[in-house]
Amino acid sequence: MKKALFIQYIEWHFFDAFNEIYTGWKNFLLFTFNYFSIDLLLKTFFSHWHKYSLRYGKSVSPSWYFEVFVFNMMSRIIGMVLRVFMIIIGTLAEVSVFVFGISLLVVWVTLPLILFIGFLFGLRLMTLI
């Protein structure tokens, strides 16, 4: 037996379409997390920037050891600073996608109620004219 059109709409709106929106939202969250590679940035937080480093070699010069040490430390500091900025930007993007997804789901669920209230408000306006 065929279901009533209203029941089909309720099933579609609150189950089928809601699940599709939720799945899309999860995909956007995963994409944002993978795009900014926040987990990789945290794992390589103390690594050299673009693997720029010098070798100490077999030189006995203390000035060379100091120069190599300073260069390697600066490379690590530059890497850390840039990784911090990328982690912050990635986290802000992730939070933005999360808030937008929650807002979209709340609006989607309340849309039939908003439509019904708007219809009643329009009828009320028509009787006032």
VODO-51783 format. One record per residue: residue in three letters; residue number from 0; x, y, z of N, C-alpha, C, CB in turn. Coordinates in nm, 4 decimals. Atoms other than C-alpha are relative to their C-alpha. Glycine has a CB too. Layout:
REM VODO-51783
NODE   residu   num        n_X        n_Y        n_Z       ca_X       ca_Y       ca_Z        c_X        c_Y        c_Z       cb_X       cb_Y       cb_Z
NODE      ALA   NUM          X          Y          Z          X          Y          Z          X          Y          Z          X          Y          Z
...
***
This chain:
REM VODO-51783
NODE   residu   num        n_X        n_Y        n_Z       ca_X       ca_Y       ca_Z        c_X        c_Y        c_Z       cb_X       cb_Y       cb_Z
NODE      MET     0     0.0837    -0.1176     0.0000     0.0000     0.0000     0.0000     0.0883     0.1241     0.0000    -0.0953    -0.0003     0.1211
NODE      LYS     1    -0.0769    -0.1229     0.0091     0.1272     0.3440    -0.0872    -0.0203     0.0835     0.1253    -0.0395     0.0797    -0.1249
NODE      LYS     2     0.0076    -0.0877    -0.1158     0.2080     0.5809     0.1937    -0.0542     0.1353    -0.0418     0.1377     0.0150     0.0667
NODE      ALA     3     0.0506    -0.1342     0.0272     0.0482     0.9204     0.2209     0.1170     0.0916    -0.0338    -0.0801     0.0551     0.1215
NODE      LEU     4    -0.1039    -0.0924     0.0445     0.2422     1.2044     0.0621     0.0648     0.0716     0.1184    -0.0584     0.1022    -0.0978
NODE      PHE     5    -0.0537    -0.0690    -0.1172     0.2821     1.3822     0.3965     0.0964    -0.0905     0.0775    -0.1145     0.0465     0.0918
NODE      ILE     6    -0.0873     0.0946    -0.0700     0.4324     1.0696     0.5583     0.1298    -0.0188    -0.0779    -0.0711    -0.1361     0.0198
NODE      GLN     7    -0.1199     0.0120     0.0824     0.6727     1.0322     0.2649     0.0894     0.1231     0.0174    -0.0380    -0.0182    -0.1484
NODE      TYR     8    -0.0779    -0.1219    -0.0195     0.7765     1.3941     0.3068     0.0696    -0.0012     0.1359    -0.0900     0.1237    -0.0126
NODE      ILE     9    -0.0579     0.0040    -0.1344     0.8353     1.3489     0.6817     0.1181    -0.0970     0.0027    -0.1069    -0.0415     0.1049
NODE      GLU    10    -0.1105     0.0962     0.0052     1.0470     1.0386     0.6189     0.1190     0.0567    -0.0756    -0.0457    -0.1303    -0.0652
NODE      TRP    11    -0.1090    -0.0562     0.0788     1.2488     1.2159     0.3513     0.0692     0.1127     0.0759    -0.0520     0.0511    -0.1348
NODE      HIS    12    -0.0572    -0.1186    -0.0621     1.2970     1.5387     0.5438     0.0791    -0.0337     0.1264    -0.1098     0.0992     0.0329
NODE      PHE    13    -0.0620     0.0237    -0.1293     1.3815     1.4003     0.8866     0.0919    -0.1214     0.0045    -0.1053    -0.0154     0.1022
NODE      PHE    14    -0.0860     0.1177    -0.0016     1.5557     1.0762     0.7921     0.0971    -0.0014    -0.1176    -0.0843    -0.1258    -0.0015
NODE      ASP    15    -0.0869     0.0152     0.1166     1.6863     1.0533     0.4360     0.0866     0.1240    -0.0229    -0.0838    -0.0284    -0.1243
NODE      ALA    16    -0.0758    -0.1224     0.0270     1.7863     1.4150     0.3722     0.0876     0.0377     0.1189    -0.0951     0.1154    -0.0339
NODE      PHE    17    -0.0793    -0.0302    -0.1195     1.9025     1.4609     0.7316     0.1269    -0.0846     0.0020    -0.0830    -0.0246     0.1282
NODE      ASN    18    -0.1183     0.0868     0.0048     2.1371     1.1616     0.6965     0.0973     0.0421    -0.1089    -0.0417    -0.1444    -0.0221
NODE      GLU    19    -0.0870    -0.0481     0.1083     2.2696     1.2957     0.3661     0.0752     0.1264     0.0416    -0.0826     0.0276    -0.1271
NODE      ILE    20    -0.0651    -0.1232    -0.0474     2.3403     1.6375     0.5183     0.1047    -0.0334     0.1058    -0.1047     0.0993     0.0576
NODE      TYR    21    -0.0936     0.0403    -0.1047     2.5047     1.4738     0.8195     0.1240    -0.0662    -0.0590    -0.0682    -0.0949     0.0984
NODE      THR    22    -0.1129     0.0659     0.0648     2.7234     1.2551     0.5961     0.0882     0.1015    -0.0720    -0.0494    -0.1064    -0.0984
NODE      GLY    23    -0.0771    -0.1047     0.0659     2.8274     1.5560     0.3888     0.0780     0.0850     0.0986    -0.0913     0.0879    -0.0814
NODE      TRP    24    -0.0662    -0.0790    -0.1043     2.9095     1.7498     0.7041     0.1208    -0.0761     0.0559    -0.0997     0.0342     0.1141
NODE      LYS    25    -0.1124     0.0812    -0.0476     3.1271     1.4616     0.8314     0.1126    -0.0002    -0.1029    -0.0458    -0.1447     0.0294
NODE      ASN    26    -0.1025    -0.0006     0.1042     3.3079     1.4535     0.4961     0.0751     0.1326    -0.0031    -0.0628    -0.0275    -0.1364
NODE      PHE    27    -0.0656    -0.1303    -0.0048     3.3782     1.8274     0.5154     0.0931     0.0103     0.1206    -0.1042     0.1120     0.0042
NODE      LEU    28    -0.0855    -0.0024    -0.1183     3.5140     1.7863     0.8686     0.1270    -0.0820    -0.0231    -0.0762    -0.0533     0.1224
NODE      LEU    29    -0.1170     0.0833     0.0289     3.7440     1.5023     0.7580     0.0911     0.0656    -0.1032    -0.0440    -0.1378    -0.0495
NODE      PHE    30    -0.0800    -0.0661     0.1015     3.8552     1.6963     0.4510     0.0811     0.1138     0.0605    -0.0891     0.0521    -0.1122
NODE      THR    31    -0.0705    -0.1128    -0.0597     3.9429     2.0053     0.6550     0.1140    -0.0486     0.0882    -0.0965     0.0868     0.0811
NODE      PHE    32    -0.1046     0.0536    -0.0864     4.1364     1.7983     0.9078     0.1166    -0.0542    -0.0821    -0.0566    -0.1099     0.0901
NODE      ASN    33    -0.1063     0.0552     0.0843     4.3291     1.6175     0.6338     0.0680     0.1070    -0.0839    -0.0558    -0.1079    -0.0906
NODE      TYR    34    -0.0579    -0.1054     0.0834     4.3815     1.9314     0.4243     0.1079     0.0763     0.0762    -0.1092     0.0967    -0.0482
NODE      PHE    35    -0.0978    -0.0726    -0.0794     4.5606     2.1128     0.7052     0.0998    -0.0935     0.0690    -0.0710     0.0849     0.1034
NODE      SER    36    -0.0908     0.1013    -0.0559     4.7307     1.7887     0.8240     0.0401     0.0338     0.1430     0.1253    -0.0133    -0.0872
NODE      ILE    37    -0.0275    -0.0425    -0.1365     4.7002     1.8928     1.1864     0.0742    -0.1093     0.0767    -0.1305     0.0366     0.0721
NODE      ASP    38    -0.0694     0.1083    -0.0706     4.8068     1.5499     1.3139     0.1459    -0.0099    -0.0426    -0.0704    -0.1335    -0.0248
NODE      LEU    39    -0.1380     0.0038     0.0475     5.1193     1.5530     1.0946     0.0791     0.1209     0.0506     0.0033    -0.0049    -0.1532
NODE      LEU    40    -0.0684    -0.1185    -0.0518     5.2023     1.9093     1.2013     0.0365    -0.0177     0.1469    -0.0876     0.1243    -0.0177
NODE      LEU    41    -0.0304     0.0240    -0.1407     5.1824     1.8017     1.5644     0.1111    -0.1043     0.0165    -0.1259    -0.0454     0.0739
NODE      LYS    42    -0.1042     0.1029    -0.0090     5.3992     1.4934     1.5024     0.1375     0.0564    -0.0349    -0.0331    -0.1174    -0.0928
NODE      THR    43    -0.1283    -0.0561     0.0451     5.6707     1.6978     1.3270     0.0220     0.1406     0.0552     0.0059     0.0029    -0.1533
NODE      PHE    44    -0.0032    -0.1362    -0.0552     5.6399     2.0013     1.5537     0.1424     0.0514     0.0203    -0.0748     0.0041     0.1324
NODE      PHE    45    -0.1367    -0.0437    -0.0285     6.0111     2.0123     1.6488     0.0973    -0.0296    -0.1138     0.0492    -0.0659     0.1261
NODE      SER    46    -0.0875     0.0317     0.1132     6.1454     1.9149     1.3057     0.0524     0.1272    -0.0652    -0.0746    -0.0855    -0.1035
NODE      HIS    47    -0.0555    -0.1122     0.0752     6.3601     2.1363     1.0867    -0.1006     0.0468    -0.1043     0.1337    -0.0393    -0.0671
NODE      TRP    48     0.0853    -0.0534     0.1046     6.1845     2.3632     0.8414     0.0512    -0.0494    -0.1348    -0.0040     0.1552     0.0049
NODE      HIS    49    -0.0339     0.0608     0.1298     6.1874     2.1813     0.5043     0.1286    -0.0812     0.0067     0.0136     0.1081    -0.1070
NODE      LYS    50    -0.1190     0.0821    -0.0232     6.4628     1.9618     0.6502     0.1296     0.0743    -0.0306    -0.0071    -0.1255    -0.0839
NODE      TYR    51    -0.1224    -0.0785     0.0159     6.7138     2.2472     0.6191     0.0827    -0.0159     0.1266    -0.0317     0.1511    -0.0282
NODE      SER    52    -0.0898     0.0170    -0.1139     6.9966     2.1443     0.8485     0.1415    -0.0184    -0.0530    -0.0430    -0.1212     0.0889
NODE      LEU    53    -0.1406     0.0174     0.0350     7.3742     2.1395     0.8440     0.0573    -0.1148     0.0817     0.0806     0.1309     0.0243
NODE      ARG    54    -0.0701     0.1074    -0.0702     7.6034     1.8518     0.9429     0.1212     0.0605     0.0722     0.0442    -0.1138    -0.0998
NODE      TYR    55    -0.1159    -0.0487    -0.0743     7.8720     1.9030     1.2023     0.1305    -0.0385    -0.0685    -0.0018    -0.0543     0.1424
NODE      GLY    56    -0.1189     0.0426     0.0732     8.1255     1.7090     1.0000     0.1160    -0.0341     0.0918     0.0422     0.1074    -0.0963
NODE      LYS    57    -0.1190     0.0384    -0.0755     8.4798     1.6347     1.1100     0.0874     0.1208     0.0299     0.0801    -0.1049    -0.0766
NODE      SER    58    -0.0779    -0.1208    -0.0267     8.5921     1.9942     1.1471     0.0201     0.0159     0.1501    -0.0699     0.1250    -0.0590
NODE      VAL    59    -0.0301    -0.0193    -0.1414     8.7570     2.0857     1.4771    -0.0247     0.1437     0.0423     0.1440    -0.0391     0.0296
NODE      SER    60     0.0177    -0.1419    -0.0296     8.6696     2.4533     1.4569    -0.1217     0.0214     0.0888    -0.0141     0.0808    -0.1296
NODE      PRO    61     0.1144    -0.0285    -0.0872     8.4514     2.5647     1.7502    -0.0984     0.0991    -0.0631     0.0491     0.0546     0.1332
NODE      SER    62     0.0899    -0.0957     0.0649     8.3145     2.8499     1.5402    -0.0944    -0.0721    -0.0975     0.0816     0.1087    -0.0744
NODE      TRP    63     0.0843     0.0767     0.0916     8.1859     2.5963     1.2826    -0.1089    -0.0759     0.0773     0.0860    -0.0986    -0.0823
NODE      TYR    64     0.0993     0.0683    -0.0832     8.0160     2.3933     1.5557    -0.1072     0.0973     0.0479     0.0677    -0.0671     0.1202
NODE      PHE    65     0.0957    -0.1005    -0.0458     7.8542     2.7103     1.6897    -0.0912     0.0445    -0.1151     0.0742     0.1214     0.0598
NODE      GLU    66     0.0778    -0.0424     0.1167     7.7452     2.8180     1.3405    -0.1030    -0.1061    -0.0395     0.0933     0.0293    -0.1185
NODE      VAL    67     0.0915     0.1092     0.0341     7.5918     2.4776     1.2669    -0.1101    -0.0113     0.1052     0.0767    -0.1340    -0.0123
NODE      PHE    68     0.0993     0.0069    -0.1082     7.4195     2.4697     1.6079    -0.1029     0.1121    -0.0127     0.0694     0.0076     0.1373
NODE      VAL    69     0.0915    -0.1142     0.0121     7.2688     2.8185     1.5593    -0.0896    -0.0161    -0.1223     0.0790     0.1323    -0.0089
NODE      PHE    70     0.0806     0.0182     0.1202     7.1577     2.7420     1.2047    -0.1072    -0.1070     0.0210     0.0893    -0.0374    -0.1187
NODE      ASN    71     0.0965     0.1083    -0.0228     6.9919     2.4152     1.3093    -0.1094     0.0429     0.0978     0.0717    -0.1251     0.0532
NODE      MET    72     0.1011    -0.0488    -0.0951     6.8174     2.5818     1.6044    -0.0950     0.0994    -0.0677     0.0682     0.0666     0.1222
NODE      MET    73     0.0848    -0.0963     0.0711     6.6923     2.8656     1.3822    -0.0944    -0.0723    -0.0962     0.0868     0.1022    -0.0771
NODE      SER    74     0.0846     0.0783     0.0908     6.5636     2.6119     1.1305    -0.1141    -0.0659     0.0774     0.0837    -0.1073    -0.0738
NODE      ARG    75     0.1052     0.0605    -0.0825     6.3734     2.4330     1.4080    -0.0990     0.1053     0.0508     0.0623    -0.0749     0.1189
NODE      ILE    76     0.0882    -0.1066    -0.0517     6.2359     2.7595     1.5513    -0.0917     0.0512    -0.1106     0.0836     0.1173     0.0586
NODE      ILE    77     0.0833    -0.0432     0.1132     6.1164     2.8750     1.2081    -0.1057    -0.1053    -0.0303     0.0869     0.0264    -0.1255
NODE      GLY    78     0.0958     0.1083     0.0230     5.9526     2.5347     1.1569    -0.1098    -0.0016     0.1045     0.0711    -0.1337    -0.0011
NODE      MET    79     0.1002     0.0000    -0.1070     5.7803     2.5530     1.4952    -0.0966     0.1172    -0.0153     0.0685     0.0057     0.1376
NODE      VAL    80     0.0863    -0.1184     0.0122     5.6499     2.9072     1.4396    -0.0983    -0.0172    -0.1152     0.0850     0.1275    -0.0213
NODE      LEU    81     0.0889     0.0176     0.1147     5.5105     2.8282     1.0962    -0.1004    -0.1131     0.0239     0.0818    -0.0283    -0.1265
NODE      ARG    82     0.0937     0.1080    -0.0324     5.3588     2.5027     1.2208    -0.1074     0.0477     0.0979     0.0753    -0.1203     0.0590
NODE      VAL    83     0.0994    -0.0545    -0.0934     5.1904     2.6895     1.5071    -0.1060     0.0787    -0.0763     0.0679     0.0902     0.1062
NODE      PHE    84     0.0967    -0.0764     0.0792     5.0309     2.9292     1.2564    -0.0912    -0.0912    -0.0808     0.0724     0.0961    -0.0932
NODE      MET    85     0.0827     0.0915     0.0792     4.9147     2.6433     1.0369    -0.0958    -0.0802     0.0881     0.0887    -0.0952    -0.0802
NODE      ILE    86     0.0886     0.0714    -0.0926     4.7735     2.4542     1.3366    -0.1145     0.0907     0.0426     0.0782    -0.0497     0.1240
NODE      ILE    87     0.1047    -0.0955    -0.0393     4.5841     2.7674     1.4452    -0.0992     0.0202    -0.1140     0.0622     0.1355     0.0410
NODE      ILE    88     0.0889    -0.0200     0.1154     4.4464     2.8283     1.0946    -0.0841    -0.1251    -0.0250     0.0819     0.0354    -0.1267
NODE      GLY    89     0.0733     0.1247     0.0202     4.3509     2.4615     1.0569    -0.1057    -0.0222     0.1063     0.0956    -0.1168    -0.0016
NODE      THR    90     0.0972     0.0154    -0.1079     4.1804     2.4568     1.3958    -0.1171     0.0963    -0.0183     0.0670     0.0232     0.1362
NODE      LEU    91     0.1085    -0.0963     0.0257     3.9845     2.7731     1.3127    -0.0886    -0.0459    -0.1157     0.0581     0.1394    -0.0309
NODE      ALA    92     0.0784     0.0515     0.1124     3.8781     2.6212     0.9808    -0.0861    -0.1177     0.0438     0.0924    -0.0421    -0.1155
NODE      GLU    93     0.0752     0.1163    -0.0488     3.7726     2.2997     1.1551    -0.1177     0.0441     0.0875     0.0927    -0.0947     0.0796
NODE      VAL    94     0.1080    -0.0513    -0.0861     3.5713     2.4917     1.4159    -0.1070     0.0682    -0.0848     0.0561     0.0992     0.1058
NODE      SER    95     0.0969    -0.0662     0.0878     3.4087     2.7005     1.1404    -0.0882    -0.1012    -0.0722     0.0723     0.0879    -0.1019
NODE      VAL    96     0.0781     0.1042     0.0677     3.3034     2.3893     0.9477    -0.0941    -0.0679     0.0988     0.0934    -0.1045    -0.0655
NODE      PHE    97     0.0835     0.0636    -0.1016     3.1727     2.2353     1.2714    -0.1202     0.0875     0.0342     0.0822    -0.0289     0.1264
NODE      VAL    98     0.1095    -0.0910    -0.0362     2.9664     2.5426     1.3657    -0.0979     0.0150    -0.1164     0.0555     0.1387     0.0411
NODE      PHE    99     0.0872    -0.0112     0.1161     2.8329     2.5802     1.0104    -0.0849    -0.1253    -0.0168     0.0822     0.0252    -0.1261
NODE      GLY   100     0.0749     0.1252     0.0128     2.7315     2.2129     1.0037    -0.1094    -0.0123     0.1047     0.0939    -0.1183     0.0106
NODE      ILE   101     0.1019     0.0036    -0.1053     2.5515     2.2335     1.3376    -0.1129     0.0963    -0.0346     0.0615     0.0358     0.1382
NODE      SER   102     0.1023    -0.0986     0.0365     2.3718     2.5493     1.2215    -0.0877    -0.0515    -0.1134     0.0655     0.1327    -0.0405
NODE      LEU   103     0.0762     0.0523     0.1130     2.2699     2.3848     0.8955    -0.0957    -0.1099     0.0444     0.0944    -0.0530    -0.1076
NODE      LEU   104     0.0878     0.1067    -0.0480     2.1318     2.0790     1.0747    -0.1154     0.0548     0.0831     0.0795    -0.1005     0.0821
NODE      VAL   105     0.1069    -0.0599    -0.0808     1.9360     2.2938     1.3219    -0.1017     0.0690    -0.0903     0.0583     0.1009     0.1021
NODE      VAL   106     0.0928    -0.0666     0.0928     1.7886     2.5029     1.0400    -0.0794    -0.1034    -0.0783     0.0766     0.0931    -0.0971
NODE      TRP   107     0.0693     0.1023     0.0778     1.7055     2.1890     0.8410    -0.1114    -0.0658     0.0810     0.0990    -0.1059    -0.0482
NODE      VAL   108     0.1005     0.0657    -0.0831     1.5202     2.0301     1.1314    -0.1162     0.0949     0.0292     0.0629    -0.0493     0.1315
NODE      THR   109     0.1061    -0.0961    -0.0335     1.3257     2.3489     1.2138    -0.0669     0.0600    -0.1234     0.0568     0.1115     0.0853
NODE      LEU   110     0.0560    -0.0581     0.1212     1.2485     2.4338     0.8505    -0.1502    -0.0241    -0.0167     0.0721    -0.0545    -0.1185
NODE      PRO   111     0.1451     0.0172     0.0129     0.9007     2.2735     0.8454    -0.0780     0.0876     0.0985    -0.0369    -0.1463     0.0213
NODE      LEU   112     0.0656    -0.0863    -0.0980     0.8087     2.4625     1.1620     0.0041     0.1456    -0.0446     0.0660    -0.0149     0.1376
NODE      ILE   113    -0.0123    -0.1369     0.0506     0.9375     2.7888     1.0155    -0.0965     0.0218    -0.1161     0.1454     0.0292    -0.0444
NODE      LEU   114     0.0925    -0.0094     0.1126     0.7378     2.7218     0.6974    -0.1443     0.0090     0.0481     0.0168    -0.1201    -0.0929
NODE      PHE   115     0.1361    -0.0013    -0.0532     0.4205     2.6509     0.8952    -0.0308     0.1329     0.0696    -0.0200    -0.1167     0.0979
NODE      ILE   116     0.0201    -0.1287    -0.0676     0.4622     2.9629     1.1121    -0.0096     0.1124    -0.1022     0.1148     0.0280     0.0997
NODE      GLY   117     0.0071    -0.1015     0.1056     0.5271     3.1710     0.8014    -0.1332    -0.0048    -0.0736     0.1143    -0.0187    -0.0991
NODE      PHE   118     0.1302     0.0148     0.0643     0.2125     3.0309     0.6407    -0.1098     0.0610     0.0873    -0.0299    -0.1488    -0.0280
NODE      LEU   119     0.1002    -0.0575    -0.0912     0.0047     3.1195     0.9489     0.0124     0.1514     0.0085     0.0140    -0.0607     0.1397
NODE      PHE   120    -0.0229    -0.1457    -0.0047     0.1606     3.4658     0.9636    -0.0535     0.0660    -0.1269     0.1514     0.0316     0.0171
NODE      GLY   121     0.0518    -0.0542     0.1260     0.0734     3.5182     0.5963    -0.1519     0.0017    -0.0013     0.0518    -0.0813    -0.1184
NODE      LEU   122     0.1451     0.0011    -0.0101    -0.2869     3.4125     0.6572    -0.0493     0.1124     0.0907    -0.0486    -0.1352     0.0522
NODE      ARG   123     0.0383    -0.1056    -0.0922    -0.3046     3.6526     0.9503     0.0116     0.1367    -0.0660     0.0860    -0.0055     0.1257
NODE      LEU   124    -0.0161    -0.1276     0.0708    -0.1712     3.9347     0.7344    -0.1111     0.0203    -0.1041     0.1383     0.0060    -0.0685
NODE      MET   125     0.1050    -0.0121     0.0988    -0.4298     3.8571     0.4671    -0.1318     0.0421     0.0635    -0.0170    -0.1307    -0.0741
NODE      THR   126     0.1257    -0.0369    -0.0665    -0.7136     3.8917     0.7178     0.0039     0.1417     0.0512    -0.0296    -0.0946     0.1148
NODE      LEU   127    -0.0098    -0.1381    -0.0474    -0.5823     4.2290     0.8362    -0.0196     0.1008    -0.1114     0.1336     0.0231     0.0656
NODE      ILE   128     0.0096    -0.0940     0.1117    -0.5947     4.3833     0.4890    -0.1396     0.0349    -0.0342     0.0661    -0.0544    -0.1195
***
